[in-house]
Amino acid sequence: HCVPFMFTKWLQEVFAVPLIEVKQWYQRRVRGKLGGDTTVDVPYHYLRFFEPDDERLAEIKRDYESGALLSGEIKKILIDHLQAFVKEFQDRRAAVTPELLDKFLQRHPMDI
């Protein structure tokens, strides 16, 4: 099990190429031939909900299926959308004061 790691480490030291670049090069080579499957890719399905621009979503789908876009890159796009969504939620939650919460939870008479 150590041989592939040692060989990769040796390549990294000899050619001064970070391991991540070797991995990305290999993935692009393999994925470029095969392309991704958007019918089963979970981050792509989440992007269908979070990406507001339909043209951008179609471009992502086309690039992923052709192999020009890797799964990790789709995940990065999704992470950017999710971080913005969570940040907006956190900002709204921080704006809630105890007084506002008490007013919201206060019992109100119902007119039936």
C-alpha positions as CSV (number, residue, x, y, z in Angstrom):
1,H,0.0,0.0,0.0
2,C,2.9,2.3,0.5
3,V,4.4,2.0,-3.0
4,P,1.9,4.3,-4.8
5,F,2.3,6.9,-2.0
6,M,6.1,6.7,-2.1
7,F,6.1,7.0,-5.9
8,T,3.7,10.0,-5.8
9,K,5.8,11.6,-3.1
10,W,8.9,11.0,-5.2
11,L,7.3,12.6,-8.3
12,Q,6.2,15.5,-6.2
13,E,9.7,16.1,-4.9
14,V,11.5,15.6,-8.2
15,F,9.2,17.7,-10.4
16,A,8.1,20.2,-7.7
17,V,4.4,19.6,-8.5
18,P,2.0,19.6,-5.6
19,L,0.1,16.4,-5.1
20,I,-3.3,18.1,-5.7
21,E,-2.2,19.3,-9.2
22,V,-1.2,15.7,-10.1
23,K,-4.7,14.5,-8.9
24,Q,-6.5,17.2,-10.8
25,W,-4.5,16.5,-14.0
26,Y,-5.4,12.8,-13.7
27,Q,-9.1,13.6,-13.0
28,R,-9.3,16.0,-16.0
29,R,-7.7,13.4,-18.2
30,V,-10.1,10.6,-17.1
31,R,-13.2,12.8,-16.7
32,G,-12.5,14.6,-19.9
33,K,-13.0,11.3,-21.7
34,L,-16.0,10.1,-19.7
35,G,-17.8,13.2,-18.5
36,G,-20.0,13.4,-15.5
37,D,-23.5,12.0,-14.9
38,T,-25.9,14.8,-13.8
39,T,-28.7,12.3,-13.2
40,V,-26.9,10.9,-10.2
41,D,-24.6,13.7,-9.1
42,V,-26.0,15.0,-5.7
43,P,-24.2,18.4,-5.8
44,Y,-25.7,19.1,-9.2
45,H,-29.2,18.3,-7.9
46,Y,-28.7,20.7,-5.1
47,L,-27.5,23.3,-7.6
48,R,-30.8,22.9,-9.4
49,F,-32.4,24.5,-6.3
50,F,-29.8,27.0,-5.3
51,E,-28.6,28.4,-8.7
52,P,-31.0,31.2,-9.6
53,D,-29.7,31.6,-13.2
54,D,-31.1,28.8,-15.5
55,E,-28.6,29.6,-18.2
56,R,-25.7,29.3,-15.8
57,L,-27.2,25.9,-14.6
58,A,-27.4,24.7,-18.2
59,E,-23.8,25.8,-18.8
60,I,-22.7,23.9,-15.6
61,K,-24.6,20.8,-16.8
62,R,-23.1,21.0,-20.3
63,D,-19.5,21.4,-19.0
64,Y,-19.9,18.7,-16.4
65,E,-21.3,16.2,-18.8
66,S,-18.6,17.0,-21.4
67,G,-15.8,16.6,-18.8
68,A,-14.7,20.2,-18.8
69,L,-15.9,20.6,-15.2
70,L,-15.0,18.2,-12.5
71,S,-17.2,17.1,-9.6
72,G,-15.0,19.0,-7.1
73,E,-15.6,22.2,-9.1
74,I,-19.4,21.7,-9.0
75,K,-19.1,21.2,-5.2
76,K,-17.2,24.4,-5.0
77,I,-19.9,26.3,-6.8
78,L,-22.5,24.7,-4.5
79,I,-20.5,25.6,-1.4
80,D,-20.4,29.2,-2.5
81,H,-24.2,29.3,-2.9
82,L,-24.7,27.5,0.5
83,Q,-22.3,29.8,2.3
84,A,-24.3,32.8,1.0
85,F,-27.6,31.2,2.0
86,V,-26.4,30.4,5.5
87,K,-24.8,33.8,6.0
88,E,-28.1,35.5,5.1
89,F,-29.9,33.2,7.6
90,Q,-27.4,33.9,10.3
91,D,-27.7,37.7,9.8
92,R,-31.5,37.5,10.1
93,R,-31.3,35.3,13.2
94,A,-28.8,37.8,14.8
95,A,-31.4,40.5,14.3
96,V,-33.9,38.8,16.5
97,T,-34.0,40.4,19.9
98,P,-35.4,38.9,23.1
99,E,-38.2,41.5,23.0
100,L,-39.1,40.6,19.4
101,L,-39.1,36.9,20.3
102,D,-41.4,37.5,23.3
103,K,-43.8,39.5,21.1
104,F,-43.8,36.7,18.6
105,L,-44.4,34.0,21.3
106,Q,-47.1,36.0,23.1
107,R,-50.6,34.5,23.1
108,H,-53.1,36.2,20.9
109,P,-56.8,35.8,21.2
110,M,-58.5,34.1,18.3
111,D,-61.7,35.5,16.9
112,I,-63.7,32.5,15.7
